[in-house]
């Protein structure tokens, strides 16, 4: 039994090729989030998670971070602190890597540590993912644990 596309009986939405390029790499929630965003669903993670039946608000946030890293979304977070000339010269050009998880790793690691990471620290994180094959979730879990251990002596 063969199939063919049915006639369009309503509104249609243009889907950028960028989304198609990520079909094999992104999970179902991430792809559904892209279609939801393109269809005008909005970027509120609570609403997105509810509307799409995602397991948590964090899943919606991760999906939006993925698409921000891929270039489908633009982050409207507060502007980063001004960099010194030395920091500008040694900044990592992460945009050339074409991997949305790199941006997610860097943003979330900085959030976990509560500070801007140095070039060397970012290179270590990205290297764990790209060169050593660690999953981004594992790298971020390790960051959270290191940050927790660093804060433990202060809490005593």
MARKOL-946409 format. One record per atom (N, C-alpha, C): atom name; residue number from 1; chain; x negated, z, y negated; residue in three letters. Coordinates in nm, 3 decimals. Atoms other than C-alpha are relative to their C-alpha. Layout:
<pts>
{pt CA NUM A {X Z Y} ALA}
...
</pts>
This chain:
<pts>
{pt N 1 A {-0.084 0.000 0.116} UNK}
{pt CA 1 A {0.000 0.000 0.000} UNK}
{pt C 1 A {-0.090 0.000 -0.123} UNK}
{pt N 2 A {0.078 0.011 0.123} UNK}
{pt CA 2 A {-0.145 -0.104 -0.338} UNK}
{pt C 2 A {0.071 0.063 -0.116} UNK}
{pt N 3 A {-0.055 -0.058 0.122} UNK}
{pt CA 3 A {-0.091 0.032 -0.682} UNK}
{pt C 3 A {-0.032 -0.091 -0.118} UNK}
{pt N 4 A {0.028 0.066 0.126} UNK}
{pt CA 4 A {-0.074 -0.114 -1.029} UNK}
{pt C 4 A {0.049 0.093 -0.111} UNK}
{pt N 5 A {-0.041 -0.084 0.113} UNK}
{pt CA 5 A {-0.036 0.043 -1.370} UNK}
{pt C 5 A {0.144 -0.029 -0.037} UNK}
{pt N 6 A {-0.138 0.014 0.045} UNK}
{pt CA 6 A {0.320 0.106 -1.480} UNK}
{pt C 6 A {-0.001 -0.037 -0.147} UNK}
{pt N 7 A {-0.013 0.030 0.142} UNK}
{pt CA 7 A {0.441 -0.023 -1.814} UNK}
{pt C 7 A {0.001 0.129 -0.079} UNK}
{pt N 8 A {0.005 -0.117 0.085} UNK}
{pt CA 8 A {0.376 0.218 -2.095} UNK}
{pt C 8 A {0.136 0.024 -0.062} UNK}
{pt N 9 A {-0.134 -0.035 0.050} UNK}
{pt CA 9 A {0.700 0.395 -2.185} UNK}
{pt C 9 A {-0.007 0.111 -0.103} UNK}
{pt N 10 A {0.010 -0.105 0.100} UNK}
{pt CA 10 A {0.589 0.603 -2.477} UNK}
{pt C 10 A {-0.129 -0.014 -0.078} UNK}
{pt N 11 A {0.121 0.000 0.080} UNK}
{pt CA 11 A {0.302 0.698 -2.699} UNK}
{pt C 11 A {-0.122 -0.011 0.091} UNK}
{pt N 12 A {0.125 0.005 -0.074} UNK}
{pt CA 12 A {-0.050 0.625 -2.588} UNK}
{pt C 12 A {-0.109 0.061 -0.086} UNK}
{pt N 13 A {0.112 -0.064 0.068} UNK}
{pt CA 13 A {-0.375 0.794 -2.678} UNK}
{pt C 13 A {-0.127 -0.072 0.039} UNK}
{pt N 14 A {0.129 0.062 -0.028} UNK}
{pt CA 14 A {-0.712 0.624 -2.708} UNK}
{pt C 14 A {-0.096 0.108 0.049} UNK}
{pt N 15 A {0.098 -0.094 -0.055} UNK}
{pt CA 15 A {-0.974 0.796 -2.495} UNK}
{pt C 15 A {-0.139 -0.061 -0.019} UNK}
{pt N 16 A {0.134 0.054 0.022} UNK}
{pt CA 16 A {-1.335 0.751 -2.608} UNK}
{pt C 16 A {-0.076 -0.017 0.132} UNK}
{pt N 17 A {0.082 0.024 -0.120} UNK}
{pt CA 17 A {-1.580 0.611 -2.354} UNK}
{pt C 17 A {-0.084 0.122 0.035} UNK}
{pt N 18 A {0.076 -0.123 -0.023} UNK}
{pt CA 18 A {-1.769 0.937 -2.395} UNK}
{pt C 18 A {0.065 0.086 0.108} UNK}
{pt N 19 A {-0.071 -0.080 -0.099} UNK}
{pt CA 19 A {-1.502 1.113 -2.190} UNK}
{pt C 19 A {-0.017 -0.062 0.139} UNK}
{pt N 20 A {0.018 0.067 -0.129} UNK}
{pt CA 20 A {-1.524 0.852 -1.915} UNK}
{pt C 20 A {-0.142 0.018 0.054} UNK}
{pt N 21 A {0.140 -0.017 -0.042} UNK}
{pt CA 21 A {-1.903 0.891 -1.909} UNK}
{pt C 21 A {-0.023 0.137 0.064} UNK}
{pt N 22 A {0.017 -0.136 -0.052} UNK}
{pt CA 22 A {-1.856 1.261 -1.823} UNK}
{pt C 22 A {0.094 0.033 0.117} UNK}
{pt N 23 A {-0.094 -0.027 -0.109} UNK}
{pt CA 23 A {-1.594 1.224 -1.549} UNK}
{pt C 23 A {-0.067 0.059 0.123} UNK}
{pt N 24 A {0.067 -0.047 -0.122} UNK}
{pt CA 24 A {-1.844 1.278 -1.267} UNK}
{pt C 24 A {-0.066 0.136 -0.019} UNK}
{pt N 25 A {0.072 -0.125 0.025} UNK}
{pt CA 25 A {-2.018 1.574 -1.434} UNK}
{pt C 25 A {0.089 0.117 -0.035} UNK}
{pt N 26 A {-0.086 -0.108 0.050} UNK}
{pt CA 26 A {-1.731 1.772 -1.582} UNK}
{pt C 26 A {0.103 0.038 0.105} UNK}
{pt N 27 A {-0.103 -0.046 -0.094} UNK}
{pt CA 27 A {-1.488 1.984 -1.383} UNK}
{pt C 27 A {0.139 -0.036 -0.053} UNK}
{pt N 28 A {-0.137 0.036 0.034} UNK}
{pt CA 28 A {-1.112 1.940 -1.392} UNK}
{pt C 28 A {0.050 0.063 -0.129} UNK}
{pt N 29 A {-0.044 -0.067 0.123} UNK}
{pt CA 29 A {-1.047 2.199 -1.665} UNK}
{pt C 29 A {-0.063 -0.065 -0.123} UNK}
{pt N 30 A {0.071 0.059 0.114} UNK}
{pt CA 30 A {-1.307 2.036 -1.888} UNK}
{pt C 30 A {0.059 -0.137 -0.035} UNK}
{pt N 31 A {-0.060 0.131 0.025} UNK}
{pt CA 31 A {-1.157 1.687 -1.848} UNK}
{pt C 31 A {0.140 0.017 -0.058} UNK}
{pt N 32 A {-0.135 -0.024 0.052} UNK}
{pt CA 32 A {-0.804 1.820 -1.901} UNK}
{pt C 32 A {-0.006 0.048 -0.144} UNK}
{pt N 33 A {0.016 -0.047 0.137} UNK}
{pt CA 33 A {-0.927 1.997 -2.215} UNK}
{pt C 33 A {-0.027 -0.118 -0.095} UNK}
{pt N 34 A {0.027 0.117 0.085} UNK}
{pt CA 34 A {-1.064 1.668 -2.351} UNK}
{pt C 34 A {0.127 -0.079 -0.026} UNK}
{pt N 35 A {-0.125 0.074 0.018} UNK}
{pt CA 35 A {-0.734 1.492 -2.291} UNK}
{pt C 35 A {0.098 0.077 -0.088} UNK}
{pt N 36 A {-0.085 -0.086 0.083} UNK}
{pt CA 36 A {-0.548 1.786 -2.445} UNK}
{pt C 36 A {-0.040 -0.011 -0.147} UNK}
{pt N 37 A {0.050 0.009 0.137} UNK}
{pt CA 37 A {-0.769 1.772 -2.755} UNK}
{pt C 37 A {0.031 -0.137 -0.060} UNK}
{pt N 38 A {-0.025 0.135 0.049} UNK}
{pt CA 38 A {-0.735 1.395 -2.787} UNK}
{pt C 38 A {0.149 -0.024 -0.025} UNK}
{pt N 39 A {-0.145 0.015 0.017} UNK}
{pt CA 39 A {-0.359 1.424 -2.753} UNK}
{pt C 39 A {0.056 0.083 -0.114} UNK}
{pt N 40 A {-0.044 -0.077 0.116} UNK}
{pt CA 40 A {-0.345 1.655 -3.054} UNK}
{pt C 40 A {0.038 0.142 0.031} UNK}
{pt N 41 A {-0.035 -0.135 -0.040} UNK}
{pt CA 41 A {-0.319 1.985 -2.871} UNK}
{pt C 41 A {-0.061 0.111 -0.083} UNK}
{pt N 42 A {0.062 -0.103 0.083} UNK}
{pt CA 42 A {-0.546 2.171 -3.113} UNK}
{pt C 42 A {-0.116 0.068 0.070} UNK}
{pt N 43 A {0.122 -0.062 -0.052} UNK}
{pt CA 43 A {-0.859 2.379 -3.069} UNK}
{pt C 43 A {0.009 0.152 0.012} UNK}
{pt N 44 A {-0.014 -0.144 -0.022} UNK}
{pt CA 44 A {-0.718 2.731 -3.038} UNK}
{pt C 44 A {-0.015 0.027 0.149} UNK}
{pt N 45 A {0.024 -0.020 -0.143} UNK}
{pt CA 45 A {-0.862 2.853 -2.705} UNK}
{pt C 45 A {0.115 0.072 0.072} UNK}
{pt N 46 A {-0.110 -0.075 -0.063} UNK}
{pt CA 46 A {-0.571 3.092 -2.639} UNK}
{pt C 46 A {0.116 -0.095 0.033} UNK}
{pt N 47 A {-0.109 0.095 -0.019} UNK}
{pt CA 47 A {-0.312 2.816 -2.684} UNK}
{pt C 47 A {-0.037 -0.103 0.107} UNK}
{pt N 48 A {0.045 0.099 -0.098} UNK}
{pt CA 48 A {-0.519 2.565 -2.485} UNK}
{pt C 48 A {0.006 0.058 0.141} UNK}
{pt N 49 A {0.000 -0.062 -0.133} UNK}
{pt CA 49 A {-0.564 2.806 -2.194} UNK}
{pt C 49 A {0.142 0.016 0.053} UNK}
{pt N 50 A {-0.140 -0.018 -0.041} UNK}
{pt CA 50 A {-0.192 2.882 -2.187} UNK}
{pt C 50 A {0.065 -0.135 0.034} UNK}
{pt N 51 A {-0.065 0.130 -0.020} UNK}
{pt CA 51 A {-0.078 2.519 -2.223} UNK}
{pt C 51 A {-0.051 -0.073 0.123} UNK}
{pt N 52 A {0.059 0.072 -0.114} UNK}
{pt CA 52 A {-0.316 2.390 -1.956} UNK}
{pt C 52 A {-0.004 0.083 0.128} UNK}
{pt N 53 A {0.002 -0.085 -0.119} UNK}
{pt CA 53 A {-0.279 2.683 -1.715} UNK}
{pt C 53 A {-0.141 0.032 0.045} UNK}
{pt N 54 A {0.139 -0.032 -0.033} UNK}
{pt CA 54 A {-0.650 2.762 -1.734} UNK}
{pt C 54 A {-0.009 0.147 0.042} UNK}
{pt N 55 A {0.010 -0.137 -0.049} UNK}
{pt CA 55 A {-0.771 3.080 -1.564} UNK}
{pt C 55 A {-0.025 0.104 -0.109} UNK}
{pt N 56 A {0.028 -0.097 0.106} UNK}
{pt CA 56 A {-0.884 3.240 -1.892} UNK}
{pt C 56 A {-0.024 -0.072 -0.132} UNK}
{pt N 57 A {0.032 0.053 0.132} UNK}
{pt CA 57 A {-0.942 3.193 -2.261} UNK}
{pt C 57 A {-0.146 -0.045 -0.002} UNK}
{pt N 58 A {0.142 0.037 -0.007} UNK}
{pt CA 58 A {-1.314 3.183 -2.183} UNK}
{pt C 58 A {-0.019 -0.139 0.061} UNK}
{pt N 59 A {0.008 0.134 -0.059} UNK}
{pt CA 59 A {-1.256 2.873 -1.968} UNK}
{pt C 59 A {0.028 -0.106 -0.106} UNK}
{pt N 60 A {-0.031 0.094 0.109} UNK}
{pt CA 60 A {-1.102 2.700 -2.270} UNK}
{pt C 60 A {-0.116 -0.006 -0.099} UNK}
{pt N 61 A {0.115 -0.003 0.091} UNK}
{pt CA 61 A {-1.392 2.811 -2.490} UNK}
{pt C 61 A {-0.117 -0.078 0.059} UNK}
{pt N 62 A {0.110 0.074 -0.065} UNK}
{pt CA 62 A {-1.645 2.678 -2.236} UNK}
{pt C 62 A {0.026 -0.150 -0.003} UNK}
{pt N 63 A {-0.033 0.142 0.003} UNK}
{pt CA 63 A {-1.462 2.346 -2.220} UNK}
{pt C 63 A {-0.024 -0.058 -0.140} UNK}
{pt N 64 A {0.022 0.049 0.136} UNK}
{pt CA 64 A {-1.469 2.313 -2.598} UNK}
{pt C 64 A {-0.148 -0.004 -0.035} UNK}
{pt N 65 A {0.144 0.002 0.023} UNK}
{pt CA 65 A {-1.838 2.405 -2.607} UNK}
{pt C 65 A {-0.063 -0.120 0.070} UNK}
{pt N 66 A {0.051 0.116 -0.073} UNK}
{pt CA 66 A {-1.904 2.140 -2.344} UNK}
{pt C 66 A {0.020 -0.126 -0.082} UNK}
{pt N 67 A {-0.029 0.121 0.076} UNK}
{pt CA 67 A {-1.732 1.873 -2.553} UNK}
{pt C 67 A {-0.068 -0.001 -0.135} UNK}
{pt N 68 A {0.079 -0.004 0.125} UNK}
{pt CA 68 A {-1.906 1.993 -2.869} UNK}
{pt C 68 A {-0.142 -0.046 0.030} UNK}
{pt N 69 A {0.135 0.042 -0.039} UNK}
{pt CA 69 A {-2.237 1.948 -2.688} UNK}
{pt C 69 A {-0.006 -0.148 0.034} UNK}
{pt N 70 A {-0.004 0.142 -0.037} UNK}
{pt CA 70 A {-2.130 1.606 -2.565} UNK}
{pt C 70 A {0.024 -0.089 -0.122} UNK}
{pt N 71 A {-0.022 0.076 0.121} UNK}
{pt CA 71 A {-2.038 1.500 -2.918} UNK}
{pt C 71 A {0.145 -0.036 -0.028} UNK}
{pt N 72 A {-0.142 0.028 0.022} UNK}
{pt CA 72 A {-1.659 1.482 -2.885} UNK}
{pt C 72 A {0.057 0.090 -0.109} UNK}
{pt N 73 A {-0.044 -0.097 0.102} UNK}
{pt CA 73 A {-1.607 1.793 -3.103} UNK}
{pt C 73 A {-0.116 0.034 -0.092} UNK}
{pt N 74 A {0.100 -0.049 0.095} UNK}
{pt CA 74 A {-1.789 1.921 -3.407} UNK}
{pt C 74 A {0.030 0.146 -0.022} UNK}
{pt N 75 A {-0.018 -0.144 0.016} UNK}
{pt CA 75 A {-1.843 2.295 -3.426} UNK}
{pt C 75 A {0.015 0.034 -0.147} UNK}
{pt N 76 A {-0.019 -0.043 0.139} UNK}
{pt CA 76 A {-1.712 2.457 -3.743} UNK}
{pt C 76 A {-0.042 0.145 -0.018} UNK}
{pt N 77 A {0.052 -0.136 0.014} UNK}
{pt CA 77 A {-1.897 2.782 -3.690} UNK}
{pt C 77 A {-0.071 0.013 -0.133} UNK}
{pt N 78 A {0.073 -0.025 0.125} UNK}
{pt CA 78 A {-2.063 2.942 -3.986} UNK}
{pt C 78 A {-0.134 -0.070 0.005} UNK}
{pt N 79 A {0.129 0.068 0.007} UNK}
{pt CA 79 A {-2.371 2.759 -4.102} UNK}
{pt C 79 A {-0.110 0.096 0.040} UNK}
{pt N 80 A {0.110 -0.088 -0.039} UNK}
{pt CA 80 A {-2.692 2.895 -3.951} UNK}
{pt C 80 A {-0.080 0.045 -0.122} UNK}
{pt N 81 A {0.085 -0.049 0.108} UNK}
{pt CA 81 A {-2.930 3.097 -4.162} UNK}
{pt C 81 A {-0.101 -0.107 -0.037} UNK}
{pt N 82 A {0.098 0.101 0.041} UNK}
{pt CA 82 A {-3.168 2.884 -4.367} UNK}
{pt C 82 A {-0.132 0.021 0.075} UNK}
{pt N 83 A {0.125 -0.008 -0.075} UNK}
{pt CA 83 A {-3.485 2.802 -4.176} UNK}
{pt C 83 A {-0.118 -0.013 -0.095} UNK}
{pt N 84 A {0.123 0.016 0.077} UNK}
{pt CA 84 A {-3.836 2.837 -4.310} UNK}
{pt C 84 A {-0.057 -0.137 0.031} UNK}
{pt N 85 A {0.063 0.132 -0.023} UNK}
{pt CA 85 A {-4.051 2.525 -4.335} UNK}
{pt C 85 A {-0.066 -0.005 0.136} UNK}
{pt N 86 A {0.066 -0.004 -0.130} UNK}
{pt CA 86 A {-4.242 2.634 -4.025} UNK}
{pt C 86 A {0.103 -0.017 0.112} UNK}
{pt N 87 A {-0.104 0.012 -0.101} UNK}
{pt CA 87 A {-3.922 2.672 -3.824} UNK}
{pt C 87 A {0.056 -0.141 0.004} UNK}
{pt N 88 A {-0.050 0.136 0.004} UNK}
{pt CA 88 A {-3.799 2.332 -3.941} UNK}
{pt C 88 A {-0.094 -0.096 0.071} UNK}
{pt N 89 A {0.099 0.089 -0.060} UNK}
{pt CA 89 A {-4.122 2.166 -3.832} UNK}
{pt C 89 A {-0.005 0.014 0.152} UNK}
{pt N 90 A {0.011 -0.022 -0.143} UNK}
{pt CA 90 A {-4.112 2.323 -3.488} UNK}
{pt C 90 A {0.134 -0.001 0.071} UNK}
{pt N 91 A {-0.134 0.000 -0.060} UNK}
{pt CA 91 A {-3.738 2.281 -3.426} UNK}
{pt C 91 A {0.007 -0.096 0.116} UNK}
{pt N 92 A {-0.017 0.084 -0.117} UNK}
{pt CA 92 A {-3.640 2.139 -3.090} UNK}
{pt C 92 A {0.109 -0.101 -0.031} UNK}
{pt N 93 A {-0.102 0.102 0.020} UNK}
{pt CA 93 A {-3.454 1.810 -3.113} UNK}
{pt C 93 A {0.083 -0.010 0.127} UNK}
{pt N 94 A {-0.082 -0.006 -0.121} UNK}
{pt CA 94 A {-3.189 1.894 -2.855} UNK}
{pt C 94 A {0.100 -0.115 0.007} UNK}
{pt N 95 A {-0.097 0.109 -0.001} UNK}
{pt CA 95 A {-2.967 1.603 -2.957} UNK}
{pt C 95 A {-0.048 -0.119 0.081} UNK}
{pt N 96 A {0.051 0.114 -0.075} UNK}
{pt CA 96 A {-3.197 1.359 -2.780} UNK}
{pt C 96 A {0.015 0.020 0.150} UNK}
{pt N 97 A {-0.009 -0.026 -0.144} UNK}
{pt CA 97 A {-3.136 1.522 -2.442} UNK}
{pt C 97 A {0.129 -0.053 0.063} UNK}
{pt N 98 A {-0.127 0.055 -0.050} UNK}
{pt CA 98 A {-2.778 1.386 -2.408} UNK}
{pt C 98 A {0.061 0.081 0.111} UNK}
{pt N 99 A {-0.061 -0.086 -0.099} UNK}
{pt CA 99 A {-2.671 1.682 -2.202} UNK}
{pt C 99 A {0.075 0.111 -0.072} UNK}
{pt N 100 A {-0.076 -0.100 0.075} UNK}
{pt CA 100 A {-2.388 1.895 -2.337} UNK}
{pt C 100 A {-0.030 0.144 0.040} UNK}
{pt N 101 A {0.028 -0.137 -0.041} UNK}
{pt CA 101 A {-2.494 2.198 -2.135} UNK}
{pt C 101 A {-0.119 0.058 -0.075} UNK}
{pt N 102 A {0.115 -0.050 0.075} UNK}
{pt CA 102 A {-2.818 2.222 -2.336} UNK}
{pt C 102 A {0.048 0.072 -0.125} UNK}
{pt N 103 A {-0.053 -0.062 0.121} UNK}
{pt CA 103 A {-2.625 2.295 -2.653} UNK}
{pt C 103 A {0.075 0.129 0.033} UNK}
{pt N 104 A {-0.074 -0.120 -0.042} UNK}
{pt CA 104 A {-2.399 2.542 -2.470} UNK}
{pt C 104 A {-0.099 0.111 0.035} UNK}
{pt N 105 A {0.100 -0.100 -0.038} UNK}
{pt CA 105 A {-2.703 2.719 -2.323} UNK}
{pt C 105 A {-0.061 0.066 -0.124} UNK}
{pt N 106 A {0.066 -0.054 0.119} UNK}
{pt CA 106 A {-2.872 2.758 -2.661} UNK}
{pt C 106 A {0.096 0.085 -0.083} UNK}
{pt N 107 A {-0.096 -0.076 0.080} UNK}
{pt CA 107 A {-2.559 2.871 -2.847} UNK}
{pt C 107 A {0.037 0.132 0.067} UNK}
{pt N 108 A {-0.044 -0.121 -0.070} UNK}
{pt CA 108 A {-2.447 3.118 -2.582} UNK}
{pt C 108 A {-0.114 0.100 0.017} UNK}
{pt N 109 A {0.115 -0.091 -0.013} UNK}
{pt CA 109 A {-2.797 3.260 -2.529} UNK}
{pt C 109 A {-0.024 0.072 -0.132} UNK}
{pt N 110 A {0.018 -0.063 0.131} UNK}
{pt CA 110 A {-2.830 3.323 -2.901} UNK}
{pt C 110 A {0.109 0.103 -0.026} UNK}
{pt N 111 A {-0.110 -0.096 0.015} UNK}
{pt CA 111 A {-2.490 3.492 -2.898} UNK}
{pt C 111 A {-0.026 0.124 0.085} UNK}
{pt N 112 A {0.027 -0.112 -0.090} UNK}
{pt CA 112 A {-2.590 3.708 -2.599} UNK}
{pt C 112 A {-0.109 0.091 -0.056} UNK}
{pt N 113 A {0.111 -0.080 0.053} UNK}
{pt CA 113 A {-2.914 3.818 -2.764} UNK}
{pt C 113 A {0.026 0.050 -0.142} UNK}
{pt N 114 A {-0.034 -0.043 0.134} UNK}
{pt CA 114 A {-2.755 3.854 -3.107} UNK}
{pt C 114 A {-0.103 -0.039 -0.104} UNK}
{pt N 115 A {0.101 0.045 0.095} UNK}
{pt CA 115 A {-3.034 3.664 -3.280} UNK}
{pt C 115 A {-0.031 -0.147 0.027} UNK}
{pt N 116 A {0.044 0.138 -0.019} UNK}
{pt CA 116 A {-3.172 3.317 -3.331} UNK}
{pt C 116 A {-0.122 0.001 0.091} UNK}
{pt N 117 A {0.111 0.007 -0.093} UNK}
{pt CA 117 A {-3.406 3.222 -3.050} UNK}
{pt C 117 A {-0.112 -0.086 -0.057} UNK}
{pt N 118 A {0.115 0.080 0.045} UNK}
{pt CA 118 A {-3.755 3.091 -3.116} UNK}
{pt C 118 A {-0.006 -0.131 0.079} UNK}
{pt N 119 A {0.017 0.129 -0.068} UNK}
{pt CA 119 A {-3.859 2.741 -3.014} UNK}
{pt C 119 A {-0.045 0.020 0.145} UNK}
{pt N 120 A {0.051 -0.027 -0.135} UNK}
{pt CA 120 A {-4.050 2.877 -2.715} UNK}
{pt C 120 A {0.108 0.058 0.090} UNK}
{pt N 121 A {-0.108 -0.060 -0.079} UNK}
{pt CA 121 A {-3.754 3.087 -2.599} UNK}
{pt C 121 A {0.104 -0.105 0.040} UNK}
{pt N 122 A {-0.095 0.106 -0.033} UNK}
{pt CA 122 A {-3.521 2.789 -2.620} UNK}
{pt C 122 A {-0.057 -0.096 0.104} UNK}
{pt N 123 A {0.062 0.090 -0.097} UNK}
{pt CA 123 A {-3.767 2.571 -2.432} UNK}
{pt C 123 A {0.002 0.061 0.140} UNK}
{pt N 124 A {-0.006 -0.068 -0.131} UNK}
{pt CA 124 A {-3.779 2.830 -2.153} UNK}
{pt C 124 A {0.139 -0.011 0.061} UNK}
{pt N 125 A {-0.137 0.009 -0.051} UNK}
{pt CA 125 A {-3.400 2.836 -2.122} UNK}
{pt C 125 A {0.034 -0.141 0.045} UNK}
{pt N 126 A {-0.030 0.139 -0.032} UNK}
{pt CA 126 A {-3.368 2.459 -2.128} UNK}
{pt C 126 A {-0.079 -0.045 0.121} UNK}
{pt N 127 A {0.084 0.034 -0.114} UNK}
{pt CA 127 A {-3.653 2.428 -1.880} UNK}
{pt C 127 A {0.058 0.056 0.131} UNK}
{pt N 128 A {-0.063 -0.056 -0.120} UNK}
{pt CA 128 A {-3.479 2.660 -1.634} UNK}
{pt C 128 A {0.112 -0.091 0.049} UNK}
{pt N 129 A {-0.112 0.087 -0.034} UNK}
{pt CA 129 A {-3.179 2.428 -1.645} UNK}
{pt C 129 A {-0.047 -0.140 0.040} UNK}
{pt N 130 A {0.037 0.139 -0.024} UNK}
{pt CA 130 A {-3.341 2.084 -1.667} UNK}
{pt C 130 A {-0.109 -0.017 0.106} UNK}
{pt N 131 A {0.114 0.019 -0.090} UNK}
{pt CA 131 A {-3.667 2.132 -1.477} UNK}
{pt C 131 A {0.012 0.076 0.132} UNK}
{pt N 132 A {-0.006 -0.084 -0.119} UNK}
{pt CA 132 A {-3.596 2.414 -1.234} UNK}
{pt C 132 A {0.133 -0.009 0.073} UNK}
{pt N 133 A {-0.127 0.022 -0.068} UNK}
{pt CA 133 A {-3.238 2.317 -1.152} UNK}
{pt C 133 A {0.095 0.118 0.001} UNK}
{pt N 134 A {-0.092 -0.114 0.006} UNK}
{pt CA 134 A {-3.071 2.648 -1.243} UNK}
{pt C 134 A {0.131 -0.047 -0.061} UNK}
{pt N 135 A {-0.131 0.030 0.057} UNK}
{pt CA 135 A {-2.699 2.623 -1.312} UNK}
{pt C 135 A {0.012 0.071 -0.136} UNK}
{pt N 136 A {-0.013 -0.063 0.133} UNK}
{pt CA 136 A {-2.609 2.695 -1.678} UNK}
{pt C 136 A {0.062 0.140 0.006} UNK}
{pt N 137 A {-0.063 -0.132 -0.011} UNK}
{pt CA 137 A {-2.385 2.986 -1.573} UNK}
{pt C 137 A {-0.101 0.106 0.044} UNK}
{pt N 138 A {0.101 -0.095 -0.050} UNK}
{pt CA 138 A {-2.678 3.150 -1.391} UNK}
{pt C 138 A {-0.096 0.035 -0.113} UNK}
{pt N 139 A {0.092 -0.025 0.112} UNK}
{pt CA 139 A {-2.909 3.110 -1.691} UNK}
{pt C 139 A {0.066 0.095 -0.100} UNK}
{pt N 140 A {-0.069 -0.085 0.097} UNK}
{pt CA 140 A {-2.647 3.265 -1.920} UNK}
{pt C 140 A {0.025 0.141 0.055} UNK}
{pt N 141 A {-0.016 -0.132 -0.062} UNK}
{pt CA 141 A {-2.581 3.548 -1.674} UNK}
{pt C 141 A {-0.131 0.079 -0.011} UNK}
{pt N 142 A {0.130 -0.065 0.014} UNK}
{pt CA 142 A {-2.954 3.626 -1.677} UNK}
{pt C 142 A {-0.024 0.043 -0.145} UNK}
{pt N 143 A {0.015 -0.035 0.142} UNK}
{pt CA 143 A {-2.955 3.619 -2.059} UNK}
{pt C 143 A {0.081 0.126 -0.033} UNK}
{pt N 144 A {-0.085 -0.116 0.026} UNK}
{pt CA 144 A {-2.666 3.865 -2.068} UNK}
{pt C 144 A {-0.060 0.126 0.060} UNK}
{pt N 145 A {0.060 -0.116 -0.065} UNK}
{pt CA 145 A {-2.843 4.096 -1.824} UNK}
{pt C 145 A {-0.124 0.047 -0.076} UNK}
{pt N 146 A {0.120 -0.035 0.076} UNK}
{pt CA 146 A {-3.171 4.086 -2.019} UNK}
{pt C 146 A {0.041 0.067 -0.131} UNK}
{pt N 147 A {-0.048 -0.060 0.125} UNK}
{pt CA 147 A {-2.982 4.160 -2.342} UNK}
{pt C 147 A {0.056 0.140 0.026} UNK}
{pt N 148 A {-0.056 -0.131 -0.034} UNK}
{pt CA 148 A {-2.798 4.447 -2.170} UNK}
{pt C 148 A {-0.111 0.100 0.026} UNK}
{pt N 149 A {0.113 -0.090 -0.031} UNK}
{pt CA 149 A {-3.125 4.595 -2.040} UNK}
{pt C 149 A {-0.077 0.035 -0.127} UNK}
{pt N 150 A {0.071 -0.026 0.125} UNK}
{pt CA 150 A {-3.285 4.562 -2.383} UNK}
{pt C 150 A {0.077 0.099 -0.087} UNK}
{pt N 151 A {-0.082 -0.090 0.081} UNK}
{pt CA 151 A {-2.994 4.746 -2.544} UNK}
{pt C 151 A {0.016 0.137 0.065} UNK}
{pt N 152 A {-0.020 -0.128 -0.071} UNK}
{pt CA 152 A {-2.981 5.022 -2.277} UNK}
{pt C 152 A {-0.085 0.112 -0.055} UNK}
{pt N 153 A {0.078 -0.112 0.054} UNK}
{pt CA 153 A {-3.275 5.226 -2.414} UNK}
{pt C 153 A {0.049 0.045 -0.137} UNK}
{pt N 154 A {-0.050 -0.036 0.132} UNK}
{pt CA 154 A {-3.117 5.216 -2.760} UNK}
{pt C 154 A {0.125 0.088 0.009} UNK}
{pt N 155 A {-0.125 -0.074 -0.015} UNK}
{pt CA 155 A {-2.791 5.362 -2.627} UNK}
{pt C 155 A {-0.023 0.142 0.045} UNK}
{pt N 156 A {0.026 -0.135 -0.052} UNK}
{pt CA 156 A {-2.957 5.668 -2.482} UNK}
{pt C 156 A {-0.022 0.102 -0.105} UNK}
</pts>
